[in-house]
Amino acid sequence: MQLLDTDDILYLETRDRLLHYHTATDTWSVRGSLLKAEKDLAAYHFARCNQCYLVNLRHVRGVQDDLVQVGEERLEISRRQRTAFLAALAAYVGGAL
């Protein structure tokens, strides 16, 4: 078992029926649901950018077109999630200032 600080998590990815927690130094994989993780992490400023990724808004470095830069990774923002994701990001940035 590995405990992760939510501040260290860059984003979560669901792939191959596993939930992958990406940090700056490693990736941790566990069985789990992105929907459950989204509910559990909502209070820690995580937002879904598409059906496969849940992004820690603290680590967003920029948005360009349909991509969000998280750490060194560029993740796709789906049309379906775009409005909600950008609203969550704007609320986070506005509240962090």
N, C-alpha and C positions, 0 to 999 in steps of 0.2 A: 504494500500500500504506500502511496506517495501523496503527501498533502501539498497542494499548490496554493500559493497566495493569489487571489484574484488579480492583483496588480501585475503579477508576472505573466499572466495569460494574454497572449496577443490576440488569438482567435481560436474558435473551435470549428472543427470540420467533421461532417459525417460522411463516411465512406466505408464500403465493404461491411456494413452492419456494425461498425465501430464508431465511437466518438473519439476524435483525436484532439487533444489539447496541445496547441502550439505555443511554446514559449520562445524567448530569444535564444536559448541554449539547447532545447530538446523538444521532443514530441512525445506525449504520453497517450496511450490508447487504452480505452476501456469500453466495455459494452454499455450502451446507454442511448438515450433518445435526445436529439437536439431540442425537441419541444420541451422536455422536462428540464434540460440544462438552461434553456431560455427563461423558463419560469423561475428557476433557482437563482439565476444570475441577474435578473432584471434590476434588482436594487443596486447592482454594482456597475451599472452603465454599459451593459452589453446590448447590442442590437443586431438583428438579422439583416444581412445584405442580400441574401438569396436563400434558396431552400437548403443549401449545403453548408453555409457559413454563419457563425455567430461571432461578431466582432467586438472586442473591447475598445470602446470609443476613446479611452485614454491613450491608446497607441496609434490612432489614425493620424497619418502624416499628411494626407491630402486626398482629394477626390478629383479625378479628371475623367470626363465623359462618363462611361459606365464602369469605371474601375475605382476602387478605394485602395490606397496605399496603407498597409498595416505593417509596421516594421519594414522589412525588406521585401515583403510580398505584395503583389497586386491582385486583389480579389474582385471578381465580377459582381456588379450590383444589378440585380434583375429588375425588369420593368415593374413587376408586381410589387417588389419591396422598396423601390426607389424613393417614393414619397415618404413613407414611414421611416426609412433609414436616414434620409437627409434631415427630416424633422427631428429625429432623436439626436443626431449629430449636432444640429444647430442648437438644440436645447442644452446639450452637454457643454458645448463651447461657450454658449452664452452664460451658463451657470458657473463655468470655471473661471470666467474673467473677473 
